[in-house]
């Protein structure tokens, strides 16, 4: 009996080279300036919140969601409640993992900059201009132009994803040689909500004509 080919395990990531302790210390001092301990939570939330808001508004303004509202006005409140919970959970997750982010940043700086370079960078951030940069950099994501760009990108992404996934399903069906029509993918609105949850869901919002069950392709 011929041997059955076994799937190969993915190669383990290469072990990072040890970092010089002096560079680590210099990097830690720089991170304490760039992301001050007493302002870290406010700084990271200042970048997260605008991004979440722009993604939510892109979803609510999408043509697919407008169709849901027309068929069932109660769907809007359901989705708003969902987004509120997701935003809060994202905040809690980010804050809970903030120490790990800081430590990873320390090590990343130490790998990329020499002690002298980090000293020079630290000196700049201690200047008036450097302080102005640090104070404003974390608020850039809330700028109106950035918000407009993000919403446009999100809307285009949801629209394109619907077409791209349909084409992918067609190719997979052809590869299987079934000759049957490919199963329609979940709507882009549902795919977006799935992405925020971190996985797929088979449940649909009542009245969502764009929501398709993955098991038999029959809309609810």
Secondary structure, 3 states (H helix, E strand, C coil): CCCCCCCCCCCCCCCCCCCCHHHHHHHHHHHHHHCCCCCHHHHHHHHHHHHHHHHHHHHHHCHHHHHHHHHCCHHHHHHHHHHHHHHHHHHHHHHHCHHHHHHHHHHHHHHHCCHHHHHHHHHHHCCHHHHHHHHHHCCHHHCHHHHHHHHHHHHHHHHHHHHHHHHHHHHHHHHHCCCCCCCCCCCHHHHHHHHHHCCCCCCCCCCCCCCECCCCCCEC
